């Protein structure tokens, strides 16, 4: 089957998470993505976690399947080559400052009037921001945990979402260009991704209309039944019911249907309504907690097997990698790849299946000569001269 | 300017967050999206938060800009109409169980051989899962907060990312169909979104190669400098440095450059390296904390203005809505809309700018008659007969 994005060509000039995930997603769907970095790499080149060799596991994982070009981007010659590569590809994705200067849409579109450019900023008015500062502003850390002390989320959700908005916007823009001939610049503020999502989940209107601020609830789910429970062997499980069927499954699997039903009278709520179960959550947990506390995780798993109960065990990253078949080649998502500079590691394809198998990241600058020859028809002598002049990486790449 | 997805037509049969965000994103970019629900709505119709009227603020916010059709989907007639609408649009996005039966790809593609179908599942092997149970499994709650007790994330990051993967995959699949004529079924497991992301951030390889499990670090950033600080007026701010320039800005703005530099000797680390600053984070915080504790948030803001320091104040949802201009019509992201059943609320456009202004959600079933007439050329008498037979919503829609 033809890969979804066959023939799509993109240049990425980026660092960290958002734009690299955008570019990687396109590469995973079959686009040819060239990431251009300054000599020595951008500021994400050494980001933790690191392999024993010192190579960044973060950088290599976020740049899988891309070709890597490195250039002296602080020189006019390096900028000229990068601009030529961007014009040739016709699509640029970046999260570096590019409102002005050689990488601005105004400059680049002189070479390529139908250029498509996706540019990530911190906030819509140009201030700098990262996932952590954005998340602090949009209310989630204060709503997380047991009380009002803020708890930062560890998953960089805004970066991930921003990367996927970029991929969406880029393919959509190429669709329009194919139909109308028009390119254009699209900007995406990381903070707008977060503010939009808070509004999309109803929390903004909840404040506006009800004056209500969704409070911290520990590990409980807001507006439905769900919480964590401890097992007799010290493990924890998350249990939830977002439908009446799932709610009834909990009663049946634990043998506590009658006692749970009585909570409706005790608490004066409708136990067939998820709002009622939310209101009665402490009473529900008081009934359920001893059931979990009397069983090992294995016993809970056995009791819930095929029951329709919506649940899952908490795992740390180590348990996930070592014990969970979903994080192994038993899941079609994962393949083992040989990552240069790192070794043999598990790598994910795009979660959209069927997927192309994951490809390793090119080492920094490894495709420089080949890309300049292919895309810009640059002769070998010119490449050698640029290397001599310090515009291309010194090492034979 | 032509909207990015002009002419794209999609049917969505969905509930909750992932598929609705996918469909809404397409609608925000100009696609015509019809959401089909059972009579009375799907199980997300009453999801919290609610407006004073009882209308779900969550449902209306997640279905903005879609047309709404409701049908007796548990009857052969209702299924026949839904299948005809799907075949007519040529693209279906769903997170309902559709591996078998009338809504399966095998059945629907009999009517429309080039059908594109995007189908969300819980796990890749068909088990049920939601954001909370998936997140429990992939390590983030245990890595969140001060210790190994799991702390659930409040932002449904996997649902949001899944919705955006759906949008990406759908537009990519339509691109391929436009070029090759081929449709196809694409599946997306919510849990695969999470497992892939953990691997994409390097945490899987960190376990495999180093036997290292990223620990809970409270509000500190892993592998760089960043943490929260309390101000003299009881507010908290997040401060980070992911580049040397940002690090130097902190020293300059606080007047603590020399003392911070001495930490390098004290802790025997390279303070010009983000790994060194991570290792020395407790010493850094010991030096910085009194500076914040002696200043109000307003004083911190003044000291950091134009300084290049990467920081942000924590806000709860209420402070965000009431005090932050980024969450107001001063930000082009937001518009005020009149949402039927709810009233006047702030609503977000797509964060990809320039964006179409947000449109309200259609009330459940409100477009049923119009869509059946337009798309299936159904005569008024037939619509009336279907209403009489209980296949269409009773209320004049």
Interface residues (C-beta under 8 A of the other chain):
Chain A: X1 X2 X3 X4 X5 X6 X7 X8 X16 X17 X21 X24 X25 X29 X43 X46 X47 X48 X49 X50 X51 X52 X56 X57 X58 X60 X61 X62 X64 X123 X124 X128 X129 X130 X132 X133 X134 X135 X136 X137 X138 X139 X140 X141 X142 X143 X144 X145 X148 X149 X150 X151 X152 X153 X154 X155 X156 X157 X160 X161 X162 X164 X165 X167 X168 X169 X171 X172 X173 X174 X175 X176 X178 X179 X180 X182 X184 X186 X187 X188 X189 X191 X192 X193 X195 X196 X197 X198 X199 X200 X201 X202 X203 X204 X205 X206 X207 X208 X209 X210 X211 X212 X213 X214 X218 X219 X221 X222 X223 X224 X226 X228 X236 X237 X238 X240 X242 X243 X273 X274 X275 X278 X308 X310 X311 X312 X313 X314 X315 X316 X317 X318 X319 X320 X321 X322 X324 X326 X327 X331 X332 X333 X334 X339 X342 X343 X345 X346 X347 X348 X349 X350 X351 X352 X353 X354
Chain B: X1 X2 X3 X4 X5 X6 X7 X8 X16 X17 X21 X24 X25 X29 X43 X46 X47 X48 X49 X51 X52 X56 X57 X58 X60 X61 X62 X64 X123 X124 X128 X129 X130 X132 X133 X134 X135 X136 X137 X138 X139 X140 X141 X142 X143 X144 X145 X148 X149 X150 X151 X152 X153 X154 X155 X156 X157 X160 X161 X162 X164 X165 X167 X168 X169 X171 X172 X173 X174 X175 X176 X178 X179 X180 X182 X184 X186 X187 X188 X189 X191 X192 X193 X195 X196 X197 X198 X199 X200 X201 X202 X203 X204 X205 X206 X207 X208 X209 X210 X211 X212 X213 X214 X218 X219 X221 X222 X223 X224 X226 X228 X236 X237 X238 X240 X242 X243 X273 X274 X275 X278 X308 X310 X311 X312 X313 X314 X315 X316 X317 X318 X319 X320 X321 X322 X324 X326 X327 X331 X332 X333 X334 X339 X342 X343 X345 X346 X347 X348 X349 X350 X351 X352 X353 X354
